[in-house]
């Protein structure tokens, strides 16, 4: 995800928060119902991609983890590893830790699914700690400062982007992606 996408996503959250605040001025306050509206919305998006990624990784047959849609792109397994490693970097920073799952060094489906689940466990902690009041807290990532909300929103956006790529891999192998299954 590029910097402009992150800025646009952050702007959407700011606009949503402003609209909510304006709407609340004209209505009686509900008991803490909307106290964490922005963080609750982001957590819902996070839980959706979390469930889809884990189901997707579990659905793809082991023999297709080495599949590449074209010769110049990552294998399905490498995409799973990329998602896991990227999420751990982001969520560890939000958690004030430096963890790694080293998913890029793994090759079997079992190891990659386990690394993906571990990355989501680390991210669960980051999202559980997110509130609207803490959303603007700045976190140092490398040599840059990013807001807690911006980091986590960027992670959700990146994870959704990767899910889209991975869905094509599943379709090419005749597997229906979790987000397209009948409910």
N, C-alpha and C positions, 0 to 999 in steps of 0.2 A: 504494500500500500504506500502510495506516495504522500508527501507532506500535505499536498493540497486536499487530498481525500480526507485526511485526518482533520484538517482545519474545517472542512465542510461538515464533517460528522460532529465535531465539537460545536459548531455554530447551530446545528439542528438541535442539539441538547440545550443550548442556551435559549434558543427561541422557544422550545417546548417548556422550559422552566419559566420563562417570562410570561407565556400565555397562561400557564397554570396559575402563576401568582396573580395575574390580572383577573382571572376567572374567580379565584378564591376571595378577592376583595369584595365581590358583589354577592357572595354567598356566605351563609354562616359556616364557621369552621367545623369540619368534621373531626372527630376525635382521632388524631394522628393517622388518619387514613391516607393522606397524601403527603405525609411528612418526608418521605423518601421517594418521591415520584420518579425522579431521574434515575436514581440508582436502581430502583425496582424495575424500571423499563429495561435498563441495560442488563440486569441480572436475568430477566426473562429471555432476552435475546441470547445471552450466554448459555443458559440452560438448553435452549433449542439447538444451538450448534453443537453443544457438548453431546447431547443425546444422539444427534444425527451422525457426528463423527465416530462415536464409539460403535453405534450400530453398523455404520459403513465398514469400519475396519474389521468388525466381526463377520460381516456378510461376505466380504471378498474372499474367495477360496485361496488357500495357501499358495497354490501353483501360480496364481495371478499376481502375487506380490512382486514378482520380477517383471511384470508386464509394463511396457512403455507404449503410450499411444502413438508416438513417433520416435525415431531414433535419437533425436536431439533433446528429449525431455526426460524428467526423472521417472523412475519406476513408481508404481503405486506404493510400494513399501518405502521408498525414499520420500514420497509425499507425506506419508504417515509420520515418518521420522522428523521431517521438516516442521510439521505442525507441532509435534510434541516438544521439540527443542525450542522453537520460537515461543511457545506458550510458557515454558518453564523460565526462559530468560525474562519475559515481561512480568509474569506473576511473581517470580522471586524478587524482582526489583520492587514491586508494590508491597510485598511482604517484608521488605527490608532484609532479605537473605540473598545468598548467592548459591543457588542449587543448579544442578545439571542432571539430566537423565541419560545423556549421551546416546540418544535414540539413533543418531546418524551412524553409529557403529554397529547397530543391530540389523539382522537380516531376516530372521524367522518371523512368521506371523505372530506367534505367541509372544515373543519378546517385544515386537513393535506394538501390539495391542496393549501389553502391560505398560510400556513406556507412555503410550497415549493416555491410558487411564491414570497413571501416576502424574502426568502433566495436568490433567484435569483436577486431580486431588489438590495439587498445589494451587491451581487457579481457584478452586472452591474457596480456599482460605482467603485469597485476595478479594473475591467477590463478596464473601460473607462479611468482610470488614468494611466494605464500601457503603457509605451513607451520603446523602446529598451534602451534609455539612463537611464531610471529608473529601468530597469530589474535587475540590480545587486545590488540595494540598499538593505541593510541588515535590517531585521525586527526581533525584539525579540519575540519569541513565547515560552512561558513558560521560561525555562532556556537556550534555544538554540537560535542561530542566524540563520536565513534562508534568502535567497534572495527573493525578491518580485516575480521574475520569478519562482523560485523553489517552493514557496508556491502555486502559482496559477496553475502551471503545475501539481503539486501533487494533487490539488483539482480536476482538470479536469480528471486526471487519476483515482482517487478514484470514481468520479461520473460516469465515464464510466464503471468501475468495478461493481458498484452497479446496473447500468442500465442492465448489462448482467444478473445479478441474477434476477432482477425484470422481465426481458423479459421471463424467464422461467416460472414465476408465471402466467404471462398473457397467455402464450401458454398452460399451464396446465388447464386454465379456458376457452380455446377456443377463446382467444382474440389475434389478430395479433398486435405485438409491432409496434409502429410508424415507427421505422427504417426499417421495413420489408414491409410496405404498398406500394402498387403500386403508382407510382408518375404520 
